[in-house]
Amino acid sequence: MGRYIIRRLLQAIPVLVGTTFLIFVIVYALPGDPVAALGGERPIDPVAAARIREQFHLNDPLLLRYWHYLQGILTGDFGTTLRGVSVSSMFQGKFQVTLQLSITALVLEAVIGVGLGLWAAMRRGKWEDKAILAFTLIIVSVPTLVTGFVLQLLLGVQLKRSAGIDFFPVAGIGDGMRSYLLPGLVLAALSIAYLTRLTRTSLMETFRADFIRTAIAKGMPRRRVLGRHALRNSMIPLVTYLGADLGTLMGGAVITETIFNLPGIGKQLFDSVYLRENDVVVGIVTVLVLVYILANLIVDMLYAVLDPRIRYE
């Protein structure tokens, strides 16, 4: 296991370099002058502009500028904005908000998605199965922006007015973990639909396996057959999806954080693209790539726990 982890970490180095280089090229290839954007509508002083370009290596070739950025990442320095603000300091607090939002969404996705998929597989062909499939199709068809405003209105405003229940805050993070429930549900809605269908399909294939029929023929209790044999043998594709989806949730939190006014890195990414803060954009994407790599490593290690036949050595 130790050698496998080391090998995977070594394999992650070219992935990290290639991804950051790609986003670095894309960001700095955008038209416009980020130095000129500092002055807004007023033209910036030519001497000050030349000094800024020299300080931040903007006159150097693209490969050399990327090499300077890569050297900073290796020392934990994600760079400095043209306004002189450290990118690492901008992550403080904001990364924690996005991480809590993503974990909340991941938990809701796992509980609701696996639960609905399990129920649909057990009631295959019946009205419950058809209702769940129709529900997931509706969720997939509705954009996240619409889902966010609708749930914000129904659960955050109307529920408070009609029943006096103020359990779902509609903005900010002032209510602790309750502040992440509604945006977490909105963020996880699309993933819940996909996970429900994936769970249903995976379980239905497992139900047709010989060892399931053998367990039922031996008189094993249905709950034990379902939990110990069917569900466990169906978990590998589900765990794979959940592990990859953690990075997707963090990267896709831009709309959700904007709707619910959450001060996370998703909203910061949106603002930085608008303000042409290229170092911040590249830094946020680098952090998201690291999250992807770590999540996939954890998923790979869970394979051996779920299926003892899998070995890494």
C-alpha positions as CSV (number, residue, x, y, z in Angstrom):
1,M,0.0,0.0,0.0
2,G,2.8,2.4,0.9
3,R,4.6,1.9,-2.5
4,Y,1.2,2.3,-4.3
5,I,0.6,5.7,-2.5
6,I,4.1,6.9,-3.4
7,R,3.6,5.8,-7.0
8,R,0.3,7.6,-7.3
9,L,1.8,10.8,-5.8
10,L,4.6,10.7,-8.3
11,Q,2.0,10.2,-11.1
12,A,0.2,13.2,-9.8
13,I,3.1,15.5,-10.4
14,P,2.8,15.6,-14.3
15,V,-1.0,16.0,-13.9
16,L,-0.5,19.0,-11.6
17,V,2.1,20.6,-13.9
18,G,0.1,20.0,-17.1
19,T,-3.1,21.2,-15.6
20,T,-1.7,24.4,-14.1
21,F,0.3,25.1,-17.3
22,L,-2.9,24.8,-19.4
23,I,-4.9,27.1,-17.2
24,F,-2.0,29.5,-17.0
25,V,-1.8,29.7,-20.8
26,I,-5.5,30.1,-21.1
27,V,-5.8,32.8,-18.5
28,Y,-2.9,34.9,-19.7
29,A,-3.9,34.5,-23.3
30,L,-7.1,36.4,-22.7
31,P,-7.3,39.7,-24.6
32,G,-6.7,42.9,-22.7
33,D,-4.1,44.4,-20.4
34,P,-4.4,43.5,-16.7
35,V,-2.2,46.4,-15.8
36,A,-4.3,48.9,-17.6
37,A,-7.4,47.4,-15.9
38,L,-6.0,48.5,-12.5
39,G,-6.8,52.1,-13.3
40,G,-10.4,51.4,-14.3
41,E,-11.6,54.3,-16.5
42,R,-8.6,56.4,-15.8
43,P,-5.3,55.7,-17.6
44,I,-2.5,54.4,-15.3
45,D,0.8,56.3,-15.1
46,P,3.2,54.8,-17.7
47,V,6.1,54.7,-15.2
48,A,4.0,52.9,-12.6
49,A,2.7,50.5,-15.3
50,A,6.3,49.7,-16.4
51,R,7.3,49.1,-12.8
52,I,4.4,46.7,-12.2
53,R,5.2,44.8,-15.4
54,E,8.8,44.5,-14.3
55,Q,7.9,43.4,-10.8
56,F,5.5,40.7,-11.9
57,H,7.5,39.5,-14.9
58,L,4.8,40.5,-17.3
59,N,7.5,41.4,-19.9
60,D,9.0,37.9,-19.7
61,P,8.1,35.0,-22.1
62,L,5.1,32.9,-21.1
63,L,7.2,29.8,-20.2
64,L,9.5,31.9,-18.0
65,R,6.5,33.4,-16.2
66,Y,5.1,30.0,-15.7
67,W,8.4,28.8,-14.3
68,H,8.4,31.6,-11.7
69,Y,4.8,30.7,-10.7
70,L,5.7,27.0,-10.4
71,Q,8.7,27.8,-8.2
72,G,6.3,29.7,-5.9
73,I,3.8,26.8,-5.7
74,L,6.6,24.5,-4.6
75,T,7.3,26.8,-1.6
76,G,3.6,27.3,-0.8
77,D,3.4,30.7,-2.5
78,F,0.5,31.1,-4.9
79,G,1.6,34.5,-6.0
80,T,0.6,38.1,-5.5
81,T,-2.1,40.1,-7.2
82,L,-1.2,43.3,-9.1
83,R,-2.7,45.2,-6.2
84,G,-0.1,43.7,-3.9
85,V,-2.4,41.3,-2.1
86,S,-1.1,37.8,-1.4
87,V,-3.2,35.1,-3.1
88,S,-2.7,32.8,-0.1
89,S,-4.2,35.3,2.2
90,M,-7.3,35.6,0.0
91,F,-7.8,31.9,0.4
92,Q,-8.0,32.2,4.2
93,G,-11.6,31.6,5.4
94,K,-12.9,31.4,1.8
95,F,-11.5,27.9,1.2
96,Q,-13.1,26.7,4.4
97,V,-16.5,28.1,3.3
98,T,-16.4,26.3,0.0
99,L,-15.0,23.1,1.6
100,Q,-17.9,23.0,4.2
101,L,-20.4,23.7,1.4
102,S,-19.0,20.9,-0.7
103,I,-18.9,18.4,2.1
104,T,-22.5,19.2,3.0
105,A,-23.5,18.7,-0.6
106,L,-21.5,15.5,-0.8
107,V,-23.2,14.1,2.4
108,L,-26.7,15.1,1.1
109,E,-25.8,13.6,-2.3
110,A,-24.7,10.3,-0.8
111,V,-27.6,9.9,1.6
112,I,-30.4,11.0,-0.7
113,G,-28.9,9.6,-4.0
114,V,-28.0,6.2,-2.6
115,G,-31.3,6.0,-0.7
116,L,-33.5,6.8,-3.7
117,G,-31.5,4.5,-5.9
118,L,-31.8,1.7,-3.4
119,W,-35.5,2.2,-3.1
120,A,-36.0,2.4,-6.9
121,A,-34.0,-0.8,-7.4
122,M,-36.0,-2.7,-4.8
123,R,-39.3,-1.5,-6.3
124,R,-38.2,-2.0,-9.9
125,G,-41.0,-1.6,-12.5
126,K,-43.5,-0.3,-9.9
127,W,-44.9,3.2,-9.5
128,E,-42.2,4.2,-6.9
129,D,-39.5,3.3,-9.4
130,K,-41.1,5.3,-12.2
131,A,-41.7,8.3,-9.9
132,I,-38.1,8.4,-8.8
133,L,-36.9,8.2,-12.4
134,A,-39.2,11.0,-13.4
135,F,-38.0,13.1,-10.5
136,T,-34.4,12.6,-11.4
137,L,-35.2,13.6,-15.0
138,I,-36.8,16.8,-13.9
139,I,-33.8,17.7,-11.7
140,V,-31.4,17.1,-14.6
141,S,-33.5,19.3,-16.8
142,V,-33.7,22.3,-14.5
143,P,-30.7,24.6,-14.4
144,T,-29.0,25.1,-11.1
145,L,-29.7,28.8,-11.2
146,V,-33.5,28.1,-11.3
147,T,-33.3,25.4,-8.6
148,G,-31.4,27.8,-6.3
149,F,-34.0,30.6,-6.5
150,V,-37.0,28.2,-6.3
151,L,-35.7,26.5,-3.2
152,Q,-34.6,29.8,-1.7
153,L,-38.2,31.1,-2.2
154,L,-40.0,27.9,-1.0
155,L,-37.9,26.7,1.9
156,G,-36.2,30.0,2.9
157,V,-39.1,32.5,2.6
158,Q,-42.5,30.8,2.1
159,L,-41.8,28.1,4.8
160,K,-40.9,30.9,7.3
161,R,-44.0,32.9,6.5
162,S,-46.5,30.0,6.5
163,A,-45.2,27.7,9.3
164,G,-42.9,30.1,11.2
165,I,-40.0,27.7,10.6
166,D,-36.7,29.6,10.0
167,F,-34.5,26.5,9.5
168,F,-33.1,27.4,6.1
169,P,-31.2,30.7,6.0
170,V,-31.2,32.2,2.5
171,A,-28.0,34.2,2.6
172,G,-24.6,34.4,4.4
173,I,-22.9,32.1,6.9
174,G,-24.1,33.7,10.1
175,D,-26.2,30.7,11.2
176,G,-23.4,28.1,11.4
177,M,-24.0,24.8,9.7
178,R,-27.6,25.6,9.0
179,S,-26.3,28.2,6.5
180,Y,-25.0,25.4,4.3
181,L,-28.0,23.1,4.2
182,L,-30.0,24.9,1.5
183,P,-27.1,25.9,-0.7
184,G,-25.7,22.4,-0.2
185,L,-28.9,20.9,-1.4
186,V,-28.9,23.2,-4.4
187,L,-25.3,22.4,-5.2
188,A,-25.9,18.6,-4.9
189,A,-29.2,18.5,-6.8
190,L,-27.8,17.5,-10.1
191,S,-25.4,15.0,-8.6
192,I,-28.3,13.5,-6.6
193,A,-30.1,12.7,-9.8
194,Y,-27.1,11.1,-11.4
195,L,-26.2,9.1,-8.3
196,T,-29.7,7.9,-7.9
197,R,-29.7,6.5,-11.4
198,L,-26.2,5.1,-11.0
199,T,-27.2,3.3,-7.7
200,R,-30.3,1.9,-9.3
201,T,-28.5,0.5,-12.3
202,S,-25.6,-0.9,-10.2
203,L,-27.9,-2.6,-7.7
204,M,-30.1,-4.1,-10.4
205,E,-27.0,-5.7,-12.1
206,T,-25.9,-7.0,-8.7
207,F,-29.3,-8.5,-8.0
208,R,-28.9,-10.7,-11.1
209,A,-25.6,-12.1,-9.8
210,D,-25.4,-15.8,-8.9
211,F,-24.2,-15.1,-5.3
212,I,-27.3,-13.1,-4.6
213,R,-29.6,-15.9,-5.8
214,T,-27.5,-18.3,-3.7
215,A,-27.8,-16.2,-0.6
216,I,-31.6,-15.9,-1.1
217,A,-31.9,-19.6,-1.7
218,K,-30.1,-20.4,1.5
219,G,-32.8,-18.4,3.4
220,M,-30.5,-15.5,4.4
221,P,-32.6,-12.5,5.6
222,R,-33.4,-10.0,2.9
223,R,-31.9,-7.1,4.9
224,R,-28.6,-9.0,5.2
225,V,-28.5,-9.9,1.5
226,L,-29.2,-6.3,0.6
227,G,-26.8,-4.6,3.0
228,R,-23.9,-7.1,3.2
229,H,-23.8,-8.5,-0.3
230,A,-25.8,-6.5,-2.8
231,L,-25.0,-2.9,-1.6
232,R,-21.4,-3.6,-0.8
233,N,-20.7,-5.1,-4.2
234,S,-22.4,-2.2,-5.9
235,M,-20.4,0.5,-4.0
236,I,-17.3,0.7,-6.2
237,P,-18.8,2.7,-9.0
238,L,-20.7,4.8,-6.4
239,V,-17.5,5.6,-4.4
240,T,-15.7,6.4,-7.7
241,Y,-18.4,8.9,-8.6
242,L,-18.5,10.5,-5.2
243,G,-14.8,10.9,-5.1
244,A,-14.6,12.6,-8.4
245,D,-17.7,14.7,-7.6
246,L,-16.0,16.3,-4.6
247,G,-13.8,18.3,-6.9
248,T,-16.7,19.0,-9.2
249,L,-18.8,20.4,-6.4
250,M,-16.0,22.7,-5.2
251,G,-15.4,23.9,-8.8
252,G,-19.1,24.3,-9.5
253,A,-19.9,26.3,-6.4
254,V,-19.7,29.6,-8.3
255,I,-23.4,29.9,-9.0
256,T,-24.5,28.6,-5.7
257,E,-22.2,30.8,-3.7
258,T,-23.4,33.8,-5.7
259,I,-27.1,33.0,-5.2
260,F,-26.7,32.5,-1.4
261,N,-24.0,35.2,-1.0
262,L,-21.4,32.8,0.5
263,P,-17.9,34.2,0.7
264,G,-16.1,31.1,-0.8
265,I,-13.5,30.6,-3.4
266,G,-16.2,30.0,-6.0
267,K,-17.5,33.6,-5.7
268,Q,-13.9,34.7,-5.5
269,L,-13.1,33.0,-8.7
270,F,-16.0,34.8,-10.4
271,D,-14.9,38.1,-9.1
272,S,-11.2,37.5,-10.0
273,V,-12.1,36.6,-13.6
274,Y,-14.1,39.9,-13.9
275,L,-11.3,41.9,-12.3
276,R,-8.6,40.2,-14.4
277,E,-6.8,39.0,-11.3
278,N,-5.0,36.2,-13.2
279,D,-2.8,35.0,-10.3
280,V,-5.9,34.4,-8.2
281,V,-7.7,32.5,-11.0
282,V,-4.7,30.2,-11.5
283,G,-4.2,29.8,-7.8
284,I,-7.8,28.7,-7.2
285,V,-7.7,26.2,-10.1
286,T,-4.4,24.8,-8.7
287,V,-6.1,24.2,-5.3
288,L,-9.0,22.5,-7.0
289,V,-6.6,20.2,-9.0
290,L,-5.0,19.2,-5.7
291,V,-8.4,18.4,-4.2
292,Y,-9.1,16.2,-7.3
293,I,-5.8,14.4,-6.9
294,L,-6.3,13.8,-3.1
295,A,-10.0,12.6,-3.6
296,N,-9.0,10.1,-6.3
297,L,-6.2,8.8,-4.1
298,I,-8.6,8.2,-1.2
299,V,-11.1,6.5,-3.6
300,D,-8.4,4.1,-4.8
301,M,-7.5,3.1,-1.3
302,L,-11.2,2.5,-0.5
303,Y,-11.4,0.0,-3.3
304,A,-9.5,-2.6,-1.3
305,V,-11.8,-2.0,1.7
306,L,-14.9,-2.6,-0.4
307,D,-13.5,-5.5,-2.4
308,P,-10.8,-7.7,-0.7
309,R,-9.9,-9.2,-4.1
310,I,-8.3,-5.8,-5.1
311,R,-4.6,-5.6,-4.3
312,Y,-2.1,-2.9,-5.0
313,E,1.1,-4.8,-4.6
